[in-house]
Amino acid sequence: MPSVRNADELRQFARQDWATAQRDKELYWRDWKKQHGPAAGIRIADELRKQVLAQKPGWPSDEERREDLETHLRVLAALDRVPPRRGRAAR
């Protein structure tokens, strides 16, 4: 059972102003992207990929690749079923 202090901290966390937290997160990443440029995101992704490969050299397996492709195809199919917004060009 968590201590009273931990339970109080958990309640405080759950009751925080999530709209403000979301706005602050969006502002942080907007400014980060302006400062570092789009290539920085690719470098970060590559570093994460290298970290995973160091921990799991066989990643991704053929099965994981197949599952990933199937997921992407499902998302594309779902997006194709969404009507375009008014005033925006269709895909």
DASUL-V423999 format. One record per run of one state. SS is the DSSP state (H for helix, E for strand, - for the rest). FROM is the first residue (numbers start at 1). TO is the last residue. If there is no record, write none. Layout:
{{SS	FROM	TO} {SS	FROM	TO}}
//
This chain:
{{-	1	3} {H	4	14} {-	15	17} {H	18	36} {-	37	37} {H	38	55} {-	56	61} {H	62	81} {-	82	91}}
//
